[in-house]
Amino acid sequence: MSKVIKVTYGDNILSDLFESVTNIKRDIGSGWTNNTQAKKEGVDVITSSRGPRNISFDYLIKGTFFDEINANKQRLASYINSENTLGLVFEDEPNKVWYALPDGEQSFSTENKSGTLTFIVPEGHAYSTYTNVLNSDNSGGVDGSITPNDDGSVDITINNQGTLPTWIDLKLTNNHDNGYFAVIGLKGALELGNREEVDGVTIQHSDVLYDSKTDPTFSQFVSAAGQPHPEWAGAGTNGTIGYQEYNYKSSNGQQKTMKGVKLIDPGSQTGFRGGMTELVLPPDSNGDSGAVNFYAWFRLFTWTTVLGQTGVMQILFTDENDEFVAGYGTLKDDKTGNIGTVGFWIGGPNKGEWKNIPYVANNGEQTGLKDNNTMLNDNRGALDFFKQGATL
Protein backbone atom coordinates (compact mmCIF):
# COMPACT_ATOMS: atom_id res chain seq x y z
CA MET A 1 0.00 0.00 0.00
CA SER A 2 1.52 3.32 -1.08
CA LYS A 3 1.85 6.16 1.39
CA VAL A 4 -0.63 9.03 0.97
CA ILE A 5 0.89 12.51 1.19
CA LYS A 6 -0.45 14.27 4.28
CA VAL A 7 -2.69 17.27 3.57
CA THR A 8 -4.18 19.37 6.38
CA TYR A 9 -6.73 22.16 6.19
CA GLY A 10 -7.26 24.05 9.41
CA ASP A 11 -7.42 21.48 12.21
CA ASN A 12 -8.50 18.62 9.93
CA ILE A 13 -6.33 16.08 8.12
CA LEU A 14 -7.97 15.77 4.68
CA SER A 15 -5.67 12.95 3.59
CA ASP A 16 -7.11 10.66 6.29
CA LEU A 17 -10.14 10.36 3.99
CA PHE A 18 -8.12 9.52 0.85
CA GLU A 19 -6.56 6.45 -0.67
CA SER A 20 -4.34 8.64 -2.82
CA VAL A 21 -3.49 12.29 -3.53
CA THR A 22 -2.12 13.11 -6.98
CA ASN A 23 -1.66 15.93 -9.46
CA ILE A 24 -1.01 18.64 -6.87
CA LYS A 25 -0.95 21.98 -8.72
CA ARG A 26 0.95 24.81 -7.05
CA ASP A 27 2.07 26.96 -9.93
CA ILE A 28 5.16 29.17 -9.75
CA GLY A 29 4.20 32.46 -8.16
CA SER A 30 0.88 34.22 -8.55
CA GLY A 31 -0.72 35.95 -11.46
CA TRP A 32 0.11 39.61 -11.95
CA THR A 33 -2.14 42.39 -13.20
CA ASN A 34 -0.40 45.39 -14.75
CA ASN A 35 -2.25 48.62 -15.56
CA THR A 36 -0.37 50.34 -18.36
CA GLN A 37 -0.56 53.51 -20.42
CA ALA A 38 0.70 53.71 -23.97
CA LYS A 39 3.52 56.04 -24.85
CA LYS A 40 5.51 56.69 -28.00
CA GLU A 41 7.74 53.74 -27.37
CA GLY A 42 6.28 50.99 -25.23
CA VAL A 43 4.10 51.66 -22.19
CA ASP A 44 4.27 53.18 -18.73
CA VAL A 45 3.26 50.85 -15.91
CA ILE A 46 0.71 52.74 -13.83
CA THR A 47 0.07 50.03 -11.24
CA SER A 48 1.20 46.47 -10.77
CA SER A 49 -0.56 44.09 -8.41
CA ARG A 50 -0.26 40.48 -7.39
CA GLY A 51 -3.35 38.40 -8.00
CA PRO A 52 -4.74 35.45 -6.04
CA ARG A 53 -3.40 31.94 -6.42
CA ASN A 54 -5.21 28.68 -7.08
CA ILE A 55 -4.16 25.34 -5.63
CA SER A 56 -5.79 22.05 -6.58
CA PHE A 57 -5.18 18.32 -6.28
CA ASP A 58 -6.88 15.07 -7.29
CA TYR A 59 -7.86 12.46 -4.76
CA LEU A 60 -9.29 8.97 -4.49
CA ILE A 61 -11.63 8.73 -1.54
CA LYS A 62 -11.53 5.83 0.90
CA GLY A 63 -14.30 3.24 1.03
CA THR A 64 -15.39 -0.01 -0.63
CA PHE A 65 -19.12 0.14 -0.22
CA PHE A 66 -21.44 3.02 -1.00
CA ASP A 67 -22.22 3.82 2.62
CA GLU A 68 -18.48 4.09 3.45
CA ILE A 69 -17.80 6.28 0.42
CA ASN A 70 -20.80 8.49 1.12
CA ALA A 71 -19.83 8.93 4.80
CA ASN A 72 -16.31 10.04 3.82
CA LYS A 73 -17.74 12.42 1.18
CA GLN A 74 -19.92 14.07 3.80
CA ARG A 75 -17.00 14.28 6.23
CA LEU A 76 -14.83 15.86 3.53
CA ALA A 77 -17.56 18.43 2.81
CA SER A 78 -17.67 19.39 6.48
CA TYR A 79 -13.84 19.66 6.62
CA ILE A 80 -13.65 22.23 3.82
CA ASN A 81 -16.83 24.12 4.74
CA SER A 82 -15.32 27.45 5.86
CA GLU A 83 -16.12 31.10 5.16
CA ASN A 84 -12.74 32.19 6.53
CA THR A 85 -9.29 31.36 5.22
CA LEU A 86 -7.69 28.38 6.95
CA GLY A 87 -4.15 27.06 6.75
CA LEU A 88 -3.56 24.55 3.95
CA VAL A 89 -0.35 22.54 4.44
CA PHE A 90 1.17 19.80 2.29
CA GLU A 91 3.57 17.26 3.77
CA ASP A 92 6.23 17.81 1.08
CA GLU A 93 6.40 21.52 2.08
CA PRO A 94 5.93 21.40 5.87
CA ASN A 95 7.38 24.88 6.38
CA LYS A 96 4.76 26.56 4.17
CA VAL A 97 1.15 27.35 5.03
CA TRP A 98 -1.32 28.68 2.45
CA TYR A 99 -4.26 30.60 3.90
CA ALA A 100 -6.96 29.41 1.53
CA LEU A 101 -10.69 29.05 0.86
CA PRO A 102 -12.42 26.35 -1.19
CA ASP A 103 -13.12 27.77 -4.65
CA GLY A 104 -15.61 26.79 -7.31
CA GLU A 105 -17.39 23.47 -7.69
CA GLN A 106 -15.59 20.60 -5.97
CA SER A 107 -15.93 17.76 -8.48
CA PHE A 108 -16.44 14.09 -7.62
CA SER A 109 -17.09 10.96 -9.70
CA THR A 110 -19.06 8.16 -8.04
CA GLU A 111 -17.89 5.64 -10.65
CA ASN A 112 -14.21 5.69 -9.68
CA LYS A 113 -14.41 7.44 -6.25
CA SER A 114 -12.19 10.27 -7.53
CA GLY A 115 -12.50 14.00 -7.34
CA THR A 116 -10.64 17.29 -7.40
CA LEU A 117 -10.41 19.89 -4.65
CA THR A 118 -9.67 23.48 -5.63
CA PHE A 119 -8.67 26.30 -3.27
CA ILE A 120 -8.05 30.00 -3.76
CA VAL A 121 -5.30 31.78 -1.84
CA PRO A 122 -6.47 35.45 -1.72
CA GLU A 123 -3.04 36.83 -0.74
CA GLY A 124 -1.33 34.91 -3.51
CA HIS A 125 1.53 33.59 -1.43
CA ALA A 126 2.38 31.21 1.41
CA TYR A 127 3.63 31.99 4.91
CA SER A 128 6.51 30.35 6.71
CA THR A 129 5.45 28.15 9.61
CA TYR A 130 8.62 28.92 11.59
CA THR A 131 10.47 32.04 12.64
CA ASN A 132 14.10 33.00 12.89
CA VAL A 133 15.30 34.57 16.14
CA LEU A 134 17.98 37.28 16.22
CA ASN A 135 19.56 37.87 19.63
CA SER A 136 22.94 38.60 21.20
CA ASP A 137 23.95 34.93 20.95
CA ASN A 138 23.71 34.73 17.15
CA SER A 139 24.38 38.40 16.29
CA GLY A 140 26.63 38.72 13.28
CA GLY A 141 25.31 35.56 11.64
CA VAL A 142 22.96 34.98 8.73
CA ASP A 143 19.97 36.48 10.57
CA GLY A 144 21.57 39.89 11.14
CA SER A 145 23.41 41.84 13.81
CA ILE A 146 22.81 43.74 17.07
CA THR A 147 25.33 46.53 17.75
CA PRO A 148 25.23 48.60 20.99
CA ASN A 149 26.39 52.21 20.68
CA ASP A 150 28.19 54.45 23.18
CA ASP A 151 25.12 56.69 23.57
CA GLY A 152 22.99 53.79 24.82
CA SER A 153 21.19 53.18 21.54
CA VAL A 154 21.34 49.90 19.66
CA ASP A 155 21.57 49.36 15.90
CA ILE A 156 19.71 46.27 14.66
CA THR A 157 20.12 44.91 11.14
CA ILE A 158 17.72 42.10 10.20
CA ASN A 159 18.34 39.87 7.20
CA ASN A 160 14.97 38.75 5.86
CA GLN A 161 15.70 35.49 4.09
CA GLY A 162 12.18 35.15 2.71
CA THR A 163 10.85 36.19 -0.69
CA LEU A 164 8.48 38.90 0.59
CA PRO A 165 8.55 41.71 3.16
CA THR A 166 7.71 40.43 6.62
CA TRP A 167 6.65 41.61 10.06
CA ILE A 168 8.99 41.37 13.01
CA ASP A 169 8.17 40.57 16.62
CA LEU A 170 10.47 42.91 18.53
CA LYS A 171 11.00 42.21 22.24
CA LEU A 172 12.67 45.03 24.18
CA THR A 173 14.07 44.99 27.71
CA ASN A 174 15.01 48.32 29.27
CA ASN A 175 18.30 48.50 31.18
CA HIS A 176 17.16 51.60 33.08
CA ASP A 177 13.99 52.49 34.96
CA ASN A 178 12.87 55.28 32.67
CA GLY A 179 9.83 53.68 31.04
CA TYR A 180 10.83 54.79 27.54
CA PHE A 181 11.54 53.11 24.21
CA ALA A 182 12.19 54.57 20.78
CA VAL A 183 12.28 52.44 17.64
CA ILE A 184 13.60 54.22 14.54
CA GLY A 185 13.32 52.59 11.12
CA LEU A 186 14.04 53.60 7.54
CA LYS A 187 10.52 54.96 7.02
CA GLY A 188 9.57 56.34 10.44
CA ALA A 189 9.90 56.18 14.19
CA LEU A 190 7.89 54.93 17.16
CA GLU A 191 8.26 56.31 20.69
CA LEU A 192 6.72 54.67 23.77
CA GLY A 193 6.67 56.21 27.25
CA ASN A 194 8.37 59.23 28.75
CA ARG A 195 12.08 59.84 28.42
CA GLU A 196 12.25 61.24 31.93
CA GLU A 197 10.14 58.54 33.63
CA VAL A 198 6.80 56.99 32.91
CA ASP A 199 5.39 57.34 36.43
CA GLY A 200 8.02 59.07 38.58
CA VAL A 201 8.48 55.92 40.69
CA THR A 202 11.79 54.12 40.94
CA ILE A 203 11.32 50.36 40.62
CA GLN A 204 13.41 48.35 43.07
CA HIS A 205 15.24 45.20 42.14
CA SER A 206 17.83 42.94 43.76
CA ASP A 207 21.57 43.49 43.32
CA VAL A 208 24.38 41.05 44.03
CA LEU A 209 26.84 43.23 45.94
CA TYR A 210 29.54 40.59 46.32
CA ASP A 211 29.98 37.01 45.12
CA SER A 212 33.10 34.98 45.85
CA LYS A 213 32.57 33.11 42.56
CA THR A 214 34.06 36.17 40.87
CA ASP A 215 36.59 36.69 43.67
CA PRO A 216 37.75 33.14 44.56
CA THR A 217 40.76 34.36 46.57
CA PHE A 218 38.65 36.87 48.57
CA SER A 219 40.91 39.67 47.41
CA GLN A 220 38.28 42.32 48.21
CA PHE A 221 38.54 41.53 51.92
CA VAL A 222 41.06 43.72 53.77
CA SER A 223 42.72 43.23 57.14
CA ALA A 224 41.08 44.82 60.19
CA ALA A 225 43.93 43.93 62.54
CA GLY A 226 44.23 46.31 65.49
CA GLN A 227 40.70 47.68 65.12
CA PRO A 228 38.20 47.22 67.97
CA HIS A 229 35.97 44.17 67.66
CA PRO A 230 32.39 45.22 66.70
CA GLU A 231 30.90 42.92 69.35
CA TRP A 232 33.56 42.90 72.11
CA ALA A 233 35.14 46.33 72.44
CA GLY A 234 38.22 45.03 74.26
CA ALA A 235 38.91 42.17 71.90
CA GLY A 236 41.11 43.84 69.35
CA THR A 237 43.47 41.47 67.52
CA ASN A 238 46.64 41.87 65.51
CA GLY A 239 46.89 38.50 63.77
CA THR A 240 46.45 37.73 60.08
CA ILE A 241 43.47 36.22 58.32
CA GLY A 242 43.68 35.54 54.61
CA TYR A 243 43.05 33.18 51.73
CA GLN A 244 44.97 29.94 51.85
CA GLU A 245 44.94 26.51 50.25
CA TYR A 246 46.00 23.63 52.49
CA ASN A 247 45.84 19.84 52.47
CA TYR A 248 44.25 17.67 55.14
CA LYS A 249 42.79 14.22 55.67
CA SER A 250 39.01 13.96 55.84
CA SER A 251 37.05 11.84 58.31
CA ASN A 252 37.26 8.82 55.99
CA GLY A 253 41.01 9.17 55.53
CA GLN A 254 40.94 10.76 52.08
CA GLN A 255 43.46 13.47 51.24
CA LYS A 256 41.66 16.75 50.45
CA THR A 257 42.52 20.34 49.68
CA MET A 258 40.70 23.14 51.49
CA LYS A 259 40.48 26.55 49.87
CA GLY A 260 39.23 29.55 51.80
CA VAL A 261 39.85 32.23 54.40
CA LYS A 262 41.91 30.97 57.32
CA LEU A 263 43.72 32.22 60.42
CA ILE A 264 47.28 32.32 59.10
CA ASP A 265 48.98 34.01 62.08
CA PRO A 266 47.21 34.39 65.49
CA GLY A 267 49.36 37.41 66.34
CA SER A 268 51.13 38.38 69.55
CA GLN A 269 48.34 40.07 71.49
CA THR A 270 47.66 38.59 74.91
CA GLY A 271 44.15 37.61 75.95
CA PHE A 272 42.47 37.46 72.58
CA ARG A 273 44.76 36.22 69.83
CA GLY A 274 43.62 36.02 66.23
CA GLY A 275 42.80 38.25 63.32
CA MET A 276 40.01 40.13 61.62
CA THR A 277 39.32 40.82 57.98
CA GLU A 278 36.48 42.84 56.56
CA LEU A 279 34.59 43.49 53.35
CA VAL A 280 33.03 46.90 52.79
CA LEU A 281 30.12 46.23 50.44
CA PRO A 282 30.11 48.38 47.31
CA PRO A 283 27.18 50.67 46.46
CA ASP A 284 24.23 49.21 44.59
CA SER A 285 23.33 49.98 40.97
CA ASN A 286 21.78 53.30 42.05
CA GLY A 287 24.97 54.33 43.81
CA ASP A 288 23.44 53.91 47.26
CA SER A 289 25.11 52.07 50.13
CA GLY A 290 23.17 49.72 52.36
CA ALA A 291 19.94 47.91 51.67
CA VAL A 292 16.42 47.56 53.06
CA ASN A 293 16.55 43.83 52.27
CA PHE A 294 19.84 41.99 52.45
CA TYR A 295 20.98 38.38 52.08
CA ALA A 296 24.39 36.78 52.59
CA TRP A 297 25.66 33.19 52.56
CA PHE A 298 28.90 31.85 54.05
CA ARG A 299 30.34 28.42 54.64
CA LEU A 300 32.19 27.83 57.94
CA PHE A 301 34.50 24.85 58.34
CA THR A 302 35.87 24.13 61.83
CA TRP A 303 37.03 21.39 64.20
CA THR A 304 39.72 20.87 66.83
CA THR A 305 42.71 18.59 66.47
CA VAL A 306 43.16 17.95 70.22
CA LEU A 307 40.89 18.23 73.26
CA GLY A 308 40.92 21.54 75.10
CA GLN A 309 41.62 23.76 72.12
CA THR A 310 39.59 26.99 72.23
CA GLY A 311 38.69 29.62 69.71
CA VAL A 312 36.00 31.66 68.03
CA MET A 313 35.15 32.32 64.40
CA GLN A 314 32.48 34.84 63.50
CA ILE A 315 30.82 36.47 60.49
CA LEU A 316 29.59 39.85 61.68
CA PHE A 317 27.53 42.53 59.95
CA THR A 318 27.88 46.21 60.85
CA ASP A 319 26.31 49.42 59.61
CA GLU A 320 28.08 52.36 57.94
CA ASN A 321 29.21 53.60 61.38
CA ASP A 322 30.68 50.16 62.21
CA GLU A 323 27.93 49.56 64.77
CA PHE A 324 27.15 45.86 65.24
CA VAL A 325 23.90 44.72 63.56
CA ALA A 326 23.96 40.91 63.69
CA GLY A 327 26.19 37.91 63.12
CA TYR A 328 26.80 34.22 63.53
CA GLY A 329 29.76 31.96 64.12
CA THR A 330 31.24 29.15 66.15
CA LEU A 331 32.58 29.43 69.70
CA LYS A 332 34.58 26.87 71.67
CA ASP A 333 35.50 27.87 75.22
CA ASP A 334 35.66 24.28 76.55
CA LYS A 335 39.26 24.06 77.83
CA THR A 336 39.17 20.36 78.72
CA GLY A 337 36.67 18.65 76.36
CA ASN A 338 35.59 19.07 72.79
CA ILE A 339 32.21 20.87 72.98
CA GLY A 340 31.58 23.98 70.88
CA THR A 341 28.49 25.94 69.89
CA VAL A 342 27.18 27.58 66.76
CA GLY A 343 25.87 30.94 67.92
CA PHE A 344 23.70 33.70 66.49
CA TRP A 345 23.91 37.25 67.85
CA ILE A 346 22.03 40.51 67.36
CA GLY A 347 22.96 44.10 68.10
CA GLY A 348 20.82 47.14 68.80
CA PRO A 349 19.08 47.86 72.12
CA ASN A 350 18.58 44.14 72.86
CA LYS A 351 22.12 43.12 72.02
CA GLY A 352 23.05 39.56 72.86
CA GLU A 353 22.93 35.95 71.82
CA TRP A 354 19.71 35.00 70.05
CA LYS A 355 20.33 31.26 69.84
CA ASN A 356 23.07 28.64 70.16
CA ILE A 357 23.39 25.01 69.08
CA PRO A 358 25.98 22.78 70.82
CA TYR A 359 28.11 20.33 68.86
CA VAL A 360 31.21 18.17 69.25
CA ALA A 361 34.06 19.97 67.45
CA ASN A 362 35.11 17.01 65.32
CA ASN A 363 34.85 16.53 61.55
CA GLY A 364 31.55 14.69 61.68
CA GLU A 365 33.15 11.26 61.75
CA GLN A 366 31.65 10.17 65.10
CA THR A 367 28.16 9.49 63.77
CA GLY A 368 26.94 7.88 66.98
CA LEU A 369 27.42 11.00 69.10
CA LYS A 370 24.34 12.99 70.09
CA ASP A 371 26.00 16.31 69.21
CA ASN A 372 28.16 15.07 66.31
CA ASN A 373 29.42 17.91 64.12
CA THR A 374 27.00 17.61 61.22
CA MET A 375 27.04 21.38 60.59
CA LEU A 376 30.58 22.68 60.17
CA ASN A 377 32.58 19.73 58.83
CA ASP A 378 34.30 19.40 55.48
CA ASN A 379 31.07 18.39 53.73
CA ARG A 380 28.71 20.96 55.23
CA GLY A 381 28.74 24.40 56.84
CA ALA A 382 26.30 26.65 55.03
CA LEU A 383 24.99 29.53 57.15
CA ASP A 384 22.67 32.26 55.93
CA PHE A 385 21.93 35.78 57.09
CA PHE A 386 18.74 37.46 55.91
CA LYS A 387 17.58 40.99 56.73
CA GLN A 388 14.11 42.05 55.60
CA GLY A 389 13.41 45.61 56.62
CA ALA A 390 14.04 45.73 60.39
CA THR A 391 13.66 41.96 60.78
CA LEU A 392 16.75 39.77 61.07
N, C-alpha and C positions, 0 to 999 in steps of 0.2 A: 504494500500500500504506500503510495507516494505521499510525501509530506505536503500539507496545504500551507501556503504562505499565510502568516497571521495578519489579519486586517481588523483594526479596531475603529469604532466610530463612537465618540463620547465614551461612556462607561461600558459599552457593549462590544463583545468580540464577534464580529460578523462572520468570520471564517469558521467559527464553531458550527455554523449551519450549513457549511459547504463541503462537498467532496473534492472540489478543485477550484482554484482561482487562476485564470489565465488572461492573457491579452490586456495587461494593465497599461493604460495609456496615460502617461504624464509627459506631455510634450515639453520641449525645451523652451523655457520662459513663458511669458504671457503674450497675448496679442497687444499690439500698440495701435493707438489711434492718433494720427498726426493731422492737425488743422493747418493748412498751408495757404499761402497767397502768392499768386503768380507775379513774377517780375520779368524783366527783360531777358535775363538768363537764369533759368531754373525757378525756384520758389523760395519764399521765406517761410520758415516754420513758425506759425503763430503760437500754437500750443502742442504739446506732446503728452499723451497720457497712457498709462498702463491699463489694459483692460482686464476683465476677469479671466479665470483659467478653468478649464473643464478637465475633470479626471473621471475615467471610467474603467471598468474591468468586467470580464465575463466570469460567470460562476456556474457550477453544477451543484444543485441543492441536494442535501442529504435526504434519504428516505427510499424505501423499496415499495411500500404500498401507498395508495392515495392518501389515506388519513395521515401518514407520517409526513408525506411531502406537503400536504395542505397545512399541517400544523407548523412546519418550519417556514412556509411562505408567510403565514400570519405573524409568526415571531419576527421574521425579517422586516415585515412592514412596520411593526411596532418599533423596531430598533432604529429605523431611519426616519421615523415620523418626528420631525423637529422643525420648528419655525425659527430657531436660532442656530447660528453656526456652531458646530461641534468639531472637536479635533479628529481628523482622519489620519491614521498612522499605518504605514505599511512596514512589515517586518524587515524588508531589505533596506529600508531607510529609517532606522529607529530613532535617529536624531532629528528627524523632520516631522512637523505636525502641520497639516493643512486644515485651516478652519473653513469648513465647507457646509453646504446645504444640498440635499437631494434636488436634482434638476431634471425637468421633463418627465416623460413617461418611462417608468422602470419596466422594461420588457421582461417577459417570461414565457417559455414554451413548455406546455404540459407534456408534450410528446417525449422530449428528451431531458426534462427537468433542468433546462439551462435558461439563463437570463443574463441581462446586462444591467449593472447599476451605474448611474451617471450622477456626478456631483459637480457643483459649481463652487469655485473658490473666489468670493467677491474681491478680495484684496489682490488676487493674482499671484501670490507667492506664499511660500511656507515659512514657518518659524522654527528656530532651533529649540530643541527640548532641553538643552543644557546651557549653562552660563559659564563664562570664564571670570575668574576672580583676580583682580589686581590688588596686591597689598605690598607691604614692606618686604615680605619674604621673597617675592618673585619679581620685585621691581628691577627694571633693566632687561627683562626677558621679552618674549614674543608678545606678551599682552600689553606692554607699555612700561612707563617709569613714573616714580614718585620722587620728587626732588625738593627737600626743604630748603628754604631761603633764610638768609640772615635776619630779615625783617619779620620772621614768624610766619610768612605765607608759604604755601606749598604749590609747586607746579606739578600738574598731573597730565601726562600724555597717555592716551588710550589708543591702542591699535585695534580697530574693529576688523576682525578677520572674516566677517560675513560679506555678503554680496549687496546688502542694502544698509541704509542708515539704521541705527538702533538706539533704543533708550538705555540709559544706565541707571543702576540702583546705587546711589552714592551714600555711603555711611560715614558720618563725620563724628569724631570724638574731640571735644575741646580740651586743650591742655590747661586752660585757665578758666576761672569762674567769672566770665564776663558775659555769658549768655548771648554770644554773637557769632554768626557765621556769614561769610560772603563767598559766593561762588561766581567766578567771572569766566565766561566762555568767549568764543570767537564772535558770537552774535548778540551778546547781552550779558547782564549780570543779575544776580539774585542775592539780596541781603535779608538775613533773618536775625531778629533781636536788636539789642541796643549795644553799641560799642562800649559804652561806659559800664553798663550792668543791666540785666533784664529786670531785676526786682530790688536791687540795692541790698540784698542779703548775701553774705558770704557763706558758701556751703562748706561745711567741715568734712574732712576725710582723714583717714589714718595715715601717719607717716612712720616709716621705720627709721629711727634716729641712729641706731647702731646695730650692726649685725656682724658677729665674729666670722661669719662665712667669708666676708670680704676683708677681714682683718685677722687672719688665722694666728698671727703671732701677738695679737693684742697690743699692737704698737701704739694705739691711741690712748692707752692707759699710761699715766705718768706717776712717778713716785710721790707719795705724800709723807715720806719719812720726816720725823721731827714735828709734824703738825699735831695739834690736839685731836684725840679720838672723838668723833661726833657723839658717841654714846657715853664714854667714860672720859671725863675731862682730864684726869691725871694719867691716862694710859698712852701717852705719846710713845712712839717707837722710832728707832733709827735703823732698823734692818732693811733688807732688800727683798722685794717681791717682784717676780718677773716671769716671762715665758721661758719654759724649759722643756726639753724632751729627755726622758730618762726611762731606762729599762727596769723591769721588775718581774717577779713571778706571781702569777695569779693564784687564786685559791685552789685550782686544779693542777698547779705545777707548770702551767704553760708560760713561756717567756713572752712578755708583752712590752709594748712601748707606750708610755703615757705622754701626751702632749697637752700642755696647758700652763696656767699661772700657778706658780709654786713659791714657797718661802725658800729663797736661795741662801740668804744670810740672816740669822736671827738678830744680828746687831749686838752691841755691847751694853745697852741700857739695862740697869738692874730693875728688878720688879717685873715689869712687862717687857719681854723681849719679842721681837718680831718685826713685821714691816706693814706698810700700808701703800696701796696704789689706788688711784682714782681715775675715773672717766668723767669728764665734763661733757654732758650731752650737747650736741650741736643744736642750733635753732631749727625749727621746722621749716616747711616749704614757704610759709608766710614770713619767715624771719623772726618769729617769736620763740622765746625760750620757755620751757615748761609746758605742761599739758594738763587739761582737765581730766582726760582719761589716759592711763599709762599702763603699759604691760612690759614685763621683762622676764627673761628665762635664763637661769644659770644651771650649771651642773657641778655639784660639789663631790669630791672624791677624797675620802679620809679614813684612815685606820691607824692604830698604834702598832709598833713592832715589838714592844715589851710592855709588861704591866707597869702601871704607875706613871706612864708618860702623860703629860697634861698639855693643853693648848686650846686655842679658840680660832675659828675661822668664820668670818662674817661677810655678808654682802649687805651693805647699808646704803640707804637712799636719803639724800639731804636736799634741802631747798637751795635757792640761789644765795642765801646767806649762810650756808653750811649748817643750818639747823637740822637736827635729826628728824626724819619723817617716819621711817619704818625700816625693817630689815629682817634678815634671817641668817642662820648659820649653825655651826656645830660647836659645842662647848664640852670639854672634858676637864673637870677639876678633880677627878678621882685619882689620888696620889698613890693608892695601893692596888686597886683593881683595874678593871677595863671597861667601866661604864661611862658613856657619854650621853649627851642629849642633843637633839635637833631643836633649836629654839626659834621663836618668832617674837619680834619686839616692835613696839610702836612708840612714837614720840608724842609731842604735844602736851596738853595739860594732864593727861592720864598716862604719862610715860611709864613703860615697864614691859615685862614679859607678858605676851598674850597667850602663849601656849608653848609647851615643850613635850617632846616625845623621847623617852629613854631608849638607848640601844647599846649593844656590846660593840666596842670599837674594833671589830675585826674586819675581814674582807668578805663577810657573808658565807664563809665556808662551814660554819658550825650551825647547820640547818636545824638541829634539834633544840637549840637554845630559844627560850621564850622571847628574848630581846635581840635575836640575831640581826646583824647589820644588813638588812635588806634594802636600805635606802641609799647609803652613800658608798657603796662598794664599786668595784671596777666595771660593773655591768649596769649600774643604776646611778641615781643621784640628781634627778631633775627636780628643781624647785622653781616655783613661779611667784611673781609678785604682780598684783593687779590693783590699780587704783582707779576707781570710777567716781568722779567728783570728789567728795570728801570721804568716801568709803574706801577702806583698805581691806 
